[in-house]
Amino acid sequence: MLLGFTGVAMLSATAGAILAMTMSSTPLLQRKLSPAEAAVFSKGELSSVNSLQLPELTRPVNILVLGAKVLTSDVDDASSQQQLGYHALVNSFDGLTDTMLLLRFTPATKRVVLLSIPRDTRVEIPGHGVSKINAANSLGGPALSAQSVSNLLGGVGIDRYVTINVQGVEALIDALGGVTVDVPKDMKYQDDSQHLYVNLKAGRQHLNGNQALQLLRFRNDELGDIGRVQRQQMVMRALSEQTLNPTILARLPKILSVIRSHIDTNLTVEELFALVAFGTSVNRSNMQMLIMPGDYGDIETYGTSYWLPNMAQIPNLAAQFFETGATSGDGLGAANLRVAVQSRTQTVTPESIAALLERSGYTNVYPSDAYGEPLKTTRIIAQQGDVKSAEAVRQILGLGEVLVDGTGDLTSDVTVQVGTDWAQRQSPAQLPRIKQ
């Protein structure tokens, strides 16, 4: 215990000294914003320096994160493309966005909300008509992306933005020392035109930046881009849960170097570190991750692949997680709730848990395929953010943890991922059985 406190003290003191040398009130902009574009974002102060000379958040903050993948073909770099013989990645921020996230940091409740907005989401882009939301950045930069997201969510205010490109993601994960995740299945894919090669084996492992990028970019399966969104959330949760320790001090200069070369943002260094410090202090259950509710559109109808946002669900989601107004706060109830059951242990079948829930009044319960390593603790995932309903399911099971997460069954309201804690509590004779 003493060693732990000493480590935290060393980390705080040294980080404070480094921040004192690097702190700046100037945004880390790599793209110039016009006055009109800058006005899209809030100008209010986000943070202040505390008694330990470390920055801390002072109010709720909404941050738009854009992940850009820019190729030579996107910037008309014909000479480089011809010389290399493939579409090479360019250290730029001006192309289509493969990733779009809206994060809300709330100091009063010590909560972080992350909403993943699929790249193919069909929206009205101001001044450009209906298109996929990933085009907003290429058409008008971060300001147009922020306007498109705000309009989609009914006027949610956006305080700052962060754009990071593909090379930056790889470099940042390397600078952080890699990430330990459970690769859910064997992944193999080859695209010679982009020199994209994915070759990962299933199982829990420590990935370097290049390997993590393979996991994040892979979408050659039945879920397509939505599967990639789920894996992005998995990696982000793993990074947020990696314990900070004094060894990260030696990495701070490299981390700052990556930020300065591969990230475009209107955050200052002080604000950026205040956000990171707050994020690392949030406990697991208060790190809430969602996917924009919707469904795939029919290609024949729309002429291209779209993710069609569920406009009926968005107002309640925005109110509940981004505090735009009053929300009903009522769960769906047993009769209307869609519950998927996935077994993450070798000894319990999904059907046995489904039978228990059905006897408790849940009429729309179904088994769902799961992949990934066995879980020690059962997870009750509020896939659509319905925490009350997820908690009601947890009460019936009598164990497990409730998480707001986008990694459950996409068609469910609640996904139960059964862990070994259930098998250990019940003897085989006590496990519920479905009547034949």
TIKOLLUM-229371 format. One record per residue (C-alpha): residue in three letters; x, y, z. Coordinates in steps of 0.001 Angstrom, whole numbers, plus 524288, in hexadecimal, padded with zeros to 5 digits. Layout:
ALAXYZ
...
end
This chain:
MET800008000080000
LEU80AF180982803A9
LEU812018063E7F712
GLY805AE8095D7EF7D
PHE80424816AA7F5F2
THR812948198D7F3BC
GLY811408161F7E567
VAL8058681F177E3CB
ALA80CC082A107EA9C
MET8189F828407E1E3
LEU81002827FC7D5E0
SER8089E834497D9E0
ALA814C983BEF7DD6E
THR81C738385B7D15F
ALA810DC839F37C84B
GLY80E84847457CE58
ALA81C6E84B537CBA6
ILE81BAB8469C7BD8F
LEU80EA384D477BB82
ALA813EE859F87C10C
MET81E37859DE7B650
THR814EA856037AB5F
MET8082585C7E7AF63
SER802A4865E57A5A7
SER7F5E386D327A42F
THR7F76586C7979568
PRO7EF138620578EB9
LEU7F6B08571778807
LEU7F10B85A8E77ACC
GLN7F6E58550E76E67
ARG7EBB985A0F765FC
LYS7E7978683A76604
LEU7D98786ADB769EA
SER7D280876AE76491
PRO7CB6987F4F76E81
ALA7BE878792F76A39
GLU7C40286B6776BC9
ALA7C9F086E917790A
ALA7BCBF873E577D7E
VAL7B6B78664877BE7
PHE7BE03862217882C
SER7BC4286752795F5
LYS7C5EC8719D79A61
GLY7C3E086F477A8E8
GLU7CED986AD97B1EB
LEU7CF5885C2B7B42D
SER7D9BD85AB37BE8D
SER7E1ED8611C7C8F8
VAL7EE8E85DBA7D012
ASN7EC8E857F37DDB6
SER7F4E2859207E9ED
LEU7FDEE84E5D7E4F3
GLN80069856687D8AF
LEU7F91584C6D7D086
PRO7EDEB84FDB7C746
GLU7E04084B227CA8F
LEU7D30084C367C404
THR7C9C8856697C967
ARG7BD42853AB7C1B7
PRO7B6BC849C97B8AB
VAL7BD8C849017AB86
ASN7B9878434279E4B
ILE7C4DB83F667956B
LEU7C37883B057874A
VAL7CE078313A7836C
LEU7D0A582EE177504
GLY7D938823EC76FE7
ALA7DE12827197623E
LYS7E3E281DE575833
VAL7E9D4825BB74D1B
LEU7F00381F037414E
THR7F8588246B73659
SER7EC91822A172D75
ASP7E48582B687366A
VAL7EDF8836DD734F9
ASP7F1338351772684
ASP7FF2A8313B729B5
ALA800BD82A2571CBA
SER80F9A82A5971CA0
SER810F882386729C4
GLN8063C819F67265B
GLN80CA8816767195F
GLN81A018152C71FB2
LEU8152A80C7B72AC5
GLY80B958049D722A7
TYR800B28053A72CE4
HIS7F80680EDE73443
ALA800E5812E673F7E
LEU7FC7B8194474C1D
VAL7FF0B827DF74D39
ASN8015482F4F759E3
SER7F59D83814757A0
PHE7E8B083B4C75E4B
ASP7E08483F697529E
GLY7DA5D832E074D72
LEU7CEC382A57750B4
THR7CD818262575ED4
ASP7CD948178D76197
THR7CA4881A2576FD6
MET7C16C8241777661
LEU7BF31824A27850B
LEU7B85282E5778DC8
LEU7BD5D82E1079BBA
ARG7B762834977A78B
PHE7BF5B836887B3EE
THR7B72B83A077BFF0
PRO7BF1583D607CC37
ALA7B34183E1B7D544
THR7AF7D82FEB7D2DC
LYS7BD2F82B1B7CF5B
ARG7B7C58256A7C2D6
VAL7BCE9824487B4FA
VAL7B3618216F7A9E7
LEU7B84981D2479C9D
LEU7AEFE81CCF79109
SER7B42981614784CA
ILE7AE3481B7177852
PRO7B020811CF76D15
ARG7B7068178C76145
ASP7ABBA813EC75842
THR7A15981B0476063
ARG797BB821C575730
VAL7965D8302475ACA
GLU793CC83D9075544
ILE7A0FF8446475439
PRO79E8685319754EA
GLY7A0368591874782
HIS7A2DE84C1F740D6
GLY796618442C741C4
VAL7949E8361674611
SER7A10082DF9746E4
LYS7A8DD824F774FA1
ILE7AD7982C3075BA5
ASN7BBA8828787590B
ALA7BBB78320374D8B
ALA7B9A783DF275640
ASN7C80683F21759DD
SER7CC9C83ECE74BBE
LEU7C22F848BF747CF
GLY7C3E885274752E8
GLY7CD5E84DA775D35
PRO7CA9084BDD76BB2
ALA7C0BF8570176C5A
LEU7B7C9850F276227
SER7B956843AE768BB
ALA7B576849D4775B9
GLN7A9A08508176FA7
SER7A537843B97696D
VAL7A67083C447763F
SER79FCB846F877E16
ASN794488475F774A3
LEU7930A8388F774C8
LEU79218838B178395
GLY78844843BD78456
GLY7918784EE378777
VAL79BA184908790B0
GLY7A63E85342792CB
ILE7B43E84F9378F6B
ASP7BF5485610796E0
ARG7CB8A8510F79009
TYR7CFFF8478B785A0
VAL7DB6D83E40783F5
THR7DF82838B8776C7
ILE7E96282DAA77690
ASN7EDC28268076A6B
VAL7F0CF81812768B8
GLN7FF77819ED76A61
GLY7FCCB82160776E3
VAL7F4BE8163B77CBA
GLU7FFE280CA877A59
ALA80A228160477FB9
LEU801EC8198378BAC
ILE7FF8380B5178F77
ASP80E0F808A278E11
ALA81106814A87965E
LEU807C380F7A7A0D7
GLY80EF08026A7A0DC
GLY804C07FAA27993A
VAL7F7A77F56279DA0
THR7F33E7E8527A325
VAL7E67A7E39879D2A
ASP7DF367D731799F1
VAL7DF5C7D58F78B29
PRO7D1C17CFB27895A
LYS7D4D37C6F177DB2
ASP7DF1A7C3EE7737C
MET7E0027CF6876A1F
LYS7E6797CEB275CE8
TYR7E5027D893751F1
GLN7ED607DDEC746FD
ASP7EBAA7EA2C73EC7
ASP7F79E7EC2C73639
SER7F23E7F8F7730D6
GLN7F3EE7FF4373E4C
HIS7FE797F63D743B6
LEU7F4BD7F27174E4C
TYR7F8037E519753E4
VAL7F0A17DF7D75F7A
ASN7F5597D2DF7659F
LEU7F1277D0EC773BA
LYS7EE4D7C4BD77B98
ALA7E3457C3D87856E
GLY7E6607C50B793E0
ARG7EACB7CE6879E62
GLN7F7947D4DF79AA8
HIS7FF8E7E14379B5F
LEU7FF217E8AD78E7E
ASN8089A7F2E278998
GLY803E37FE7D781A0
ASN804157F79477484
GLN7FCED7EB9C779B6
ALA7F2C67F409780A3
LEU7F0AE7FB57773E3
GLN7EE2C7EE6976D05
LEU7E3B47EB4C77720
LEU7DDBA7F8D7775DB
ARG7DD697F91F766F4
PHE7D8887EB4D76485
ARG7CA6E7EAF475FB6
ASN7CA4F7DF41756A3
ASP7BF887D7DE75DB1
GLU7B0D47D74275E6E
LEU7AFA57E373766EB
GLY7B7EF7EC0A75E08
ASP7BA5A7F99D76382
ILE7B1CB7F76976F8D
GLY7BA887EC1377385
ARG7C6177F52C7724B
VAL7BF1B7FF3577AD3
GLN7BD437F4C378546
ARG7CBB87F13F784C5
GLN7CF497FF9D785D6
GLN7C7618006E79253
MET7CDF87F42179765
VAL7DB8A7F9F379533
MET7D7B38070779B25
ARG7D262800747A75A
ALA7DED37F85E7A87D
LEU7E757804887A748
SER7DF3080BBC7B178
GLU7E067800617BAFA
GLN7EF197FEAE7B9DA
THR7F4A7802C27C6E8
LEU7FCBF80F197C693
ASN809DD80D9A7CD4F
PRO8167B815767CEA7
THR81C6280EC87C2A3
ILE813808170A7BA14
LEU81B88822F87BDD9
ALA8266D81EA27B4E0
ARG81C7181E0E7A9D8
LEU816E582BC67AB77
PRO82067832777A214
LYS81D3D8285E79791
ILE80EA5829C779A21
LEU80F9F83893798CD
SER81762836E778C41
VAL80CA382E6078682
ILE8025B8384978A9C
ARG809958436578409
SER80C2383C1877742
HIS80013833937754D
ILE7F4F283AA077C2C
ASP7ED6D846C677839
THR7E52B84CA378307
ASN7E03E8596778896
LEU7E3578544E79637
THR7EEE785A0B79D5E
VAL7F900851397A3E1
GLU7F32B854D47B112
GLU7E56C851217ACBB
LEU7EA398448E7A670
PHE7F0FE8400F7B2CC
ALA7E532843EC7BB15
LEU7DCB783B137B299
VAL7E67282FC57B339
ALA7E80E8311C7C1F4
PHE7D95D831207C3DB
GLY7D77B825857BACF
THR7E14581D377C231
SER7DA44820087CF14
VAL7CCFF81B177CA67
ASN7C92880D887CEFB
ARG7C528802C77C5B5
SER7B66E803DB7C75E
ASN7B6CF8128A7C4D5
MET7BDD8810D57B7E4
GLN7B1C180FC57AF5B
MET7B2D080C617A0E5
LEU7A7DC80CD5796FA
ILE7A5E280B077886A
MET79CE08143C78111
PRO7900380C94780C3
GLY78C13808A27731D
ASP78C857FDFD768EB
TYR7924D7FB1A75BAC
GLY78AF9800E375032
ASP787917F91E7441C
ILE791D67FBAC73997
GLU787F47FA2872EA8
THR77F5680497734DF
TYR789E480E84737FE
GLY7941480B6472DB0
THR79EED809CB737AA
SER7A14C8041274529
TYR79B9780CAF74FD7
TRP799FA80B8D75E77
LEU78C5C8112576086
PRO78B9A817E076DD5
ASN77F96814FB775FE
MET77A0F822B57771A
ALA76FDD81E5678105
GLN77A3B819DA78AB7
ILE783D6825117892C
PRO77CB382F7879168
ASN77C5C826BE79D72
LEU78A848229C79B6C
ALA78EDC830CE79A42
ALA78715834A17A657
GLN78BDF829417AE8F
PHE79A48829847AB0E
PHE79CDF8375D7A616
GLU7935E83E807AF11
THR78B98845877A47F
GLY77EDB845217AC25
ALA7757683CA87B3CA
THR7750B82E0E7B196
SER76ACC824367B59B
GLY774D681BF07BC89
ASP76B98810567BC15
GLY77076803147B7D2
LEU769667FBBD7AD0C
GLY7640E7F16C7B63A
ALA764C17E29E7B565
ALA75A647E1177AAE0
ASN760F17EA4F7A12F
LEU76F537E8567A40D
ARG777B27E13779A02
VAL7818A7D9127A1BF
ALA78CA57D1C979B17
VAL794067C77B7A2DE
GLN7A21A7C41B79F87
SER7A9F07B9E07A6BE
ARG7B7F87BDC17A98F
THR7BAB97B11B7B0DB
GLN7BB9A7A2FC7AC72
THR7B24479DA17B6B9
VAL7A5D07A5B87B54C
THR79D087A62F7A95E
PRO795D77B2AB7A56D
GLU789137AB107A55E
SER789FF7A83A7B3EA
ILE78AE27B6AD7B75F
ALA7802C7B9F37AD91
ALA7771D7B05C7B474
LEU779417B7367C171
LEU7762D7C4827BBA5
GLU76A2E7BF587B4A2
ARG764DD7BA0C7C177
SER766887C7DB7C6CD
GLY75DDB7CDD77BC5B
TYR7676C7D11D7B181
THR761077CD007A4D5
ASN76B447D11279AD4
VAL777837C9BE79F01
TYR780587C30D7953D
PRO78DD87BCAF794C1
SER7985D7C40E78D7A
ASP7A5B77C00D78888
ALA7B1217C50D79084
TYR7BF947C54F78E4C
GLY7CA9C7C8DD79750
GLU7D1847C3A77A327
PRO7C9BE7BE1A7AEB3
LEU7C4CD7C85A7B830
LYS7C6927C74D7C6D5
THR7BB7A7D0BC7C99F
THR7AE8F7D06D7C269
ARG7ABDD7DCDD7BAE5
ILE79E497E27F7B8FF
ILE7A0437EBEC7ADC3
ALA796CC7F7117AB6C
GLN798E07F6D079CBA
GLN78FC48026679A4F
GLY792C6809617A725
ASP786EB804577AEBE
VAL78DA5803217BBEA
LYS7810C8010D7C3AC
SER77D417F5377BBA3
ALA78B017EFAC7BC6E
GLU78AEE7F14B7CB25
ALA77DC37EA487CBEC
VAL783AC7DEC57C490
ARG78F587DEDD7CDC3
GLN786387DE307D969
ILE77FDF7D1EC7D3E8
LEU78D0C7CB6F7D171
GLY792017CFA67DEBC
LEU79FB57D26F7D9F8
GLY7A7AA7D93D7CF88
GLU7AB117E7437CC08
VAL7A3017F0C57C404
LEU7AA437F7C97B922
VAL7A5D7801747AEEF
ASP7AD417FC217A353
GLY7ABDF7FA32794C4
THR7B2397ECCC7944C
GLY7A6267E47D796B5
ASP79C637DF2B78CE3
LEU798F07EA67783B5
THR78A757E71378308
SER788BD7E641791CD
ASP785187F01A79C29
VAL78C9C7E83E7A642
THR796E17DDCD7A3F3
VAL79A617D4327AEBA
GLN7A8417CF167AD31
VAL7A8D47C3BD7B6BB
GLY7B5787C20B7BE48
THR7BB597B7777C6B8
ASP7B5A57BDDA7D2F2
TRP7A84D7B8757CEF9
ALA7AD897AAB77CCEF
GLN7B4C17AB227D9EB
ARG7A8B57AF6F7E165
GLN79FC07A5207DBC3
SER7A159796767DC45
PRO79DAC78F557CFAA
ALA7913878A6C7D610
GLN78D1B798507D97A
LEU78F1C79E347CC0F
PRO782397A1547C555
ARG77E34798357BA76
ILE7757D79AB77AECF
LYS769C4791A67AE15
GLN76A8F7881F7A2D2
end
